[in-house]
Amino acid sequence: MTAPARSTNRGWIAAAIGPALILLLVTAYLPILYALTLAFHEKSAFSPDTRWVGLDNFRWLLGQGDLWGALGRSVVFTLGAVSFQLAFGLFFGLLLNHAIRGRAIMRSLVILPYLLPTIVIGLVFRWILNPEFGVVNQILLSSGLIERPVNFFGGLRAAMPSIIVTTGWQYGSFAVLLILARLQSINPRLYEAARSCGAGSWRCFWDVTLPNLRSTLMLIALLRGMWMFNKFDLVWIITQGGPLKATETLPIYVYKIAFRDFDFGRAAAASTVMFLILVVVSVVYFRFFNPTREVEVGR
């Protein structure tokens, strides 16, 4: 290829990807850089001045018991929501992978929650799990399983599990799609070979299906773990961190510092702590597991 041709190709490549890179820079990288810079400054909504304070925001933040409480609740919420989504995705992925009657309709119904707006999910579950007129409490009362209504989102012990189930129900469809796609790519000869050796359904699942799903499950755990750790909207819509901070995760904690206390410097410092936690988890993940190495067991 001649030099003018190479120059023309580079010009077309730059013209094609240039706008996307500029948009990514403006909407993603510059805000991140600004937040990291703001974490070392004192900035309030009531004053236009920005004053350098060094590590003071981080010293104040690390000395707050609320930070560690919010971090612990974020870990519980993330582990619970991701585990629920993995179980949800594995169950329905295996179910929809078989030739059953109405499979196409079932696939559409499973994907539907992922397509609904978060505000709709939040309001619907607040109605379904309402202690006074919620349908779940009515069913439990009429069946005799409980003697009095359960305050799912208002009880100190029930609030976090209820939020986890709600979130898992909405985003479990993501796991179903990935797991189902991986299941359909497994070579059927592997199952035939296992059955010829006398393996039953459980052994086929344990020795063939699960090893082939390992990479997909780990990838889902990483992606959903990051998203759940940063999850704000659904928790805020349903409980706003209550009752008595029982569901106040780190994103809710940062939001309250910024828009209740109007302390943007300390809120930026808290956001930086969240960012560093996710970076460390990602580095550890890619250090011990390489998702690009998708190996089909048995080949």
Legacy VTK file of the C-alpha trace (Angstrom):
# vtk DataFile Version 3.0
C-alpha trace
ASCII
DATASET POLYDATA
POINTS 299 float
0.000 0.000 0.000
1.385 3.378 -0.996
1.985 6.214 1.443
-0.924 8.368 0.134
-3.295 5.401 0.471
-2.179 4.765 4.038
-2.603 8.444 4.826
-6.126 8.388 3.381
-7.046 5.303 5.433
-5.763 6.917 8.608
-7.806 10.007 7.831
-10.974 7.926 7.424
-10.241 6.022 10.645
-9.682 9.263 12.552
-12.886 10.740 11.131
-14.841 7.621 12.071
-13.671 7.157 15.657
-12.804 10.774 16.475
-16.349 11.915 17.424
-16.869 8.852 19.630
-13.557 9.432 21.411
-14.382 13.107 21.959
-17.814 12.206 23.330
-16.267 9.619 25.656
-13.681 12.139 26.837
-16.269 14.825 27.573
-18.909 12.606 29.180
-16.732 10.080 31.038
-13.057 10.882 31.546
-13.289 14.615 32.260
-15.962 14.162 34.979
-13.862 11.412 36.570
-10.796 13.647 36.521
-12.795 16.554 37.968
-14.176 14.366 40.782
-10.689 13.080 41.634
-9.402 16.648 41.748
-12.372 17.895 43.790
-11.700 15.233 46.436
-8.651 17.250 47.559
-10.553 20.530 47.827
-13.140 22.090 50.095
-16.197 22.855 48.006
-19.676 23.762 49.204
-22.885 24.571 47.373
-23.181 27.767 49.404
-19.822 29.205 48.372
-18.242 29.669 44.939
-14.753 29.361 46.432
-12.711 26.166 46.119
-9.920 25.718 48.661
-7.150 23.109 48.603
-7.259 20.924 51.731
-5.077 17.991 50.676
-6.048 14.753 52.402
-8.350 16.367 54.985
-11.488 15.116 53.239
-10.179 11.564 53.314
-9.122 11.840 56.975
-12.604 13.044 57.900
-14.216 10.358 55.780
-12.172 7.443 57.158
-12.965 8.605 60.680
-16.706 8.345 60.119
-18.438 5.221 61.305
-21.167 5.831 58.739
-18.683 5.184 55.921
-17.779 1.726 57.192
-21.408 0.907 57.870
-22.374 1.957 54.349
-19.459 -0.045 52.939
-20.561 -3.159 54.815
-24.130 -2.771 53.589
-22.871 -2.280 50.039
-20.907 -5.526 50.258
-23.950 -7.388 51.613
-26.208 -5.896 48.951
-23.738 -6.639 46.152
-23.067 -10.235 47.195
-26.748 -10.915 47.771
-27.930 -9.337 44.513
-25.225 -10.983 42.396
-25.833 -14.406 43.981
-29.571 -14.081 43.384
-29.018 -13.074 39.752
-26.620 -15.955 39.144
-29.079 -18.455 40.622
-31.946 -16.869 38.683
-29.970 -16.896 35.453
-28.723 -20.471 35.905
-32.197 -21.832 36.686
-34.016 -20.159 33.809
-31.083 -20.588 31.435
-31.137 -24.357 31.967
-34.927 -24.411 31.752
-35.140 -22.424 28.512
-32.324 -24.400 26.948
-34.577 -27.458 26.746
-37.216 -27.944 24.088
-40.334 -27.296 26.175
-43.754 -26.108 25.123
-44.084 -22.303 25.148
-40.335 -21.731 25.282
-40.509 -18.642 23.031
-43.137 -17.010 25.264
-41.184 -17.892 28.392
-38.036 -16.320 26.943
-39.930 -13.092 26.274
-41.359 -13.052 29.806
-37.949 -13.663 31.383
-36.373 -10.785 29.443
-39.268 -8.390 30.150
-38.105 -7.194 33.635
-34.768 -6.069 32.170
-36.617 -3.865 29.672
-38.829 -2.102 32.202
-37.758 1.316 33.591
-36.338 1.231 37.089
-38.944 3.681 38.380
-41.675 1.266 37.273
-39.993 -1.675 39.026
-39.584 0.333 42.224
-43.180 1.553 42.373
-44.622 -1.852 41.451
-42.669 -3.654 44.171
-43.568 -1.002 46.720
-47.209 -1.797 45.938
-46.802 -5.587 45.792
-44.924 -5.733 49.122
-46.973 -3.071 50.901
-47.793 -4.193 54.484
-51.391 -2.909 54.315
-52.716 -3.795 50.864
-49.827 -5.603 49.141
-50.737 -8.786 47.305
-47.854 -10.773 48.832
-49.002 -10.078 52.382
-52.601 -10.912 51.428
-51.521 -14.283 50.035
-49.360 -15.085 53.064
-52.127 -14.101 55.489
-54.847 -16.027 53.673
-52.660 -19.137 53.497
-51.887 -18.964 57.213
-48.121 -18.700 56.763
-47.990 -15.461 58.770
-50.209 -14.039 61.507
-49.632 -10.363 60.761
-48.436 -8.382 57.736
-44.703 -8.180 57.064
-43.252 -4.713 56.526
-40.845 -5.794 53.802
-39.279 -2.419 53.001
-39.878 -0.836 56.393
-38.494 -3.508 58.702
-34.897 -3.430 59.867
-34.338 -7.121 59.074
-36.564 -7.413 56.013
-35.558 -4.264 54.118
-32.195 -5.414 52.764
-33.352 -8.906 51.662
-36.391 -7.315 49.995
-34.204 -4.863 48.083
-31.902 -7.715 47.052
-34.797 -9.801 45.726
-36.265 -6.811 43.870
-32.951 -5.981 42.241
-32.230 -9.604 41.432
-35.631 -10.026 39.806
-35.085 -7.041 37.540
-31.494 -7.729 36.498
-31.514 -11.522 36.557
-32.566 -11.408 32.896
-29.059 -10.241 32.016
-27.628 -13.438 33.486
-30.272 -15.531 31.723
-29.305 -14.123 28.315
-25.575 -14.775 28.744
-25.980 -18.212 30.295
-28.513 -19.308 27.682
-26.228 -18.162 24.867
-23.322 -20.127 26.359
-25.438 -23.241 26.913
-26.487 -23.282 23.269
-22.848 -23.174 22.162
-21.780 -26.278 24.124
-20.991 -29.183 21.826
-23.767 -31.849 22.147
-21.161 -34.570 21.645
-19.851 -33.859 25.131
-23.179 -34.881 26.630
-23.361 -37.930 24.377
-19.909 -39.013 25.523
-20.840 -38.492 29.178
-24.076 -40.489 28.847
-22.256 -43.285 27.056
-20.080 -43.587 30.149
-23.163 -43.952 32.341
-23.461 -40.365 33.567
-26.915 -39.200 34.617
-28.394 -35.724 34.422
-26.636 -34.530 37.563
-23.211 -35.820 36.467
-23.682 -34.259 33.018
-24.442 -30.943 34.671
-21.531 -31.193 37.099
-18.901 -32.505 34.651
-19.961 -30.863 31.369
-22.351 -27.938 31.825
-20.855 -26.238 34.864
-17.203 -26.293 33.675
-18.282 -24.804 30.350
-20.253 -22.095 32.153
-17.373 -21.129 34.450
-16.098 -18.243 32.331
-19.602 -16.900 31.735
-20.530 -17.071 35.410
-17.329 -15.295 36.426
-17.899 -12.584 33.838
-21.471 -12.076 35.026
-20.248 -11.886 38.625
-17.719 -9.178 37.709
-20.065 -7.035 35.618
-23.085 -7.345 37.882
-20.897 -6.891 40.957
-19.639 -3.534 39.674
-23.123 -2.398 38.697
-24.685 -3.514 41.978
-21.935 -1.888 44.045
-22.770 1.401 42.286
-26.535 0.842 42.320
-28.408 3.917 43.440
-31.705 4.481 41.658
-33.741 1.445 42.724
-32.627 1.608 46.360
-33.375 5.330 46.511
-36.789 4.960 44.876
-37.913 2.270 47.322
-36.315 3.071 50.692
-34.011 6.110 50.321
-31.560 4.257 52.542
-34.037 3.528 55.334
-35.289 2.377 57.673
-32.665 3.724 60.068
-29.939 3.350 57.415
-30.671 -0.373 57.020
-30.336 -0.031 53.232
-27.994 2.967 53.103
-25.309 1.718 50.727
-22.263 3.713 49.631
-23.975 5.429 46.659
-26.811 6.563 48.974
-24.238 7.738 51.537
-22.340 9.753 48.920
-25.575 11.250 47.596
-26.583 12.428 51.078
-23.203 14.074 51.673
-23.461 15.909 48.367
-27.137 16.881 48.261
-28.195 16.853 51.902
-25.054 18.286 53.500
-24.033 20.091 50.265
-20.385 19.181 50.862
-19.113 18.380 47.385
-15.481 17.955 48.413
-16.207 15.214 50.925
-18.710 13.617 48.550
-16.009 13.528 45.868
-13.641 11.918 48.368
-16.239 9.240 49.133
-16.744 8.673 45.406
-12.986 8.310 45.022
-12.959 5.631 47.729
-15.677 3.749 45.821
-13.695 4.109 42.612
-10.514 2.744 44.225
-12.390 -0.229 45.695
-13.728 -1.157 42.258
-10.279 -0.743 40.691
-8.709 -3.066 43.271
-11.452 -5.678 42.787
-11.043 -5.496 38.997
-7.267 -5.881 39.187
-7.584 -8.894 41.488
-10.220 -10.405 39.200
-8.150 -10.095 36.037
-5.029 -11.204 37.914
-6.511 -14.567 38.878
-9.014 -15.064 36.063
-8.724 -14.280 32.376
-12.222 -14.074 30.791
-10.731 -13.988 27.285
-9.641 -17.610 27.634
-12.878 -19.409 26.880
-11.989 -23.092 26.739
-14.621 -25.690 25.918
-14.159 -28.659 28.196
-13.502 -31.899 26.377
-11.789 -30.523 23.279
LINES 1 300
299 0 1 2 3 4 5 6 7 8 9 10 11 12 13 14 15 16 17 18 19 20 21 22 23 24 25 26 27 28 29 30 31 32 33 34 35 36 37 38 39 40 41 42 43 44 45 46 47 48 49 50 51 52 53 54 55 56 57 58 59 60 61 62 63 64 65 66 67 68 69 70 71 72 73 74 75 76 77 78 79 80 81 82 83 84 85 86 87 88 89 90 91 92 93 94 95 96 97 98 99 100 101 102 103 104 105 106 107 108 109 110 111 112 113 114 115 116 117 118 119 120 121 122 123 124 125 126 127 128 129 130 131 132 133 134 135 136 137 138 139 140 141 142 143 144 145 146 147 148 149 150 151 152 153 154 155 156 157 158 159 160 161 162 163 164 165 166 167 168 169 170 171 172 173 174 175 176 177 178 179 180 181 182 183 184 185 186 187 188 189 190 191 192 193 194 195 196 197 198 199 200 201 202 203 204 205 206 207 208 209 210 211 212 213 214 215 216 217 218 219 220 221 222 223 224 225 226 227 228 229 230 231 232 233 234 235 236 237 238 239 240 241 242 243 244 245 246 247 248 249 250 251 252 253 254 255 256 257 258 259 260 261 262 263 264 265 266 267 268 269 270 271 272 273 274 275 276 277 278 279 280 281 282 283 284 285 286 287 288 289 290 291 292 293 294 295 296 297 298
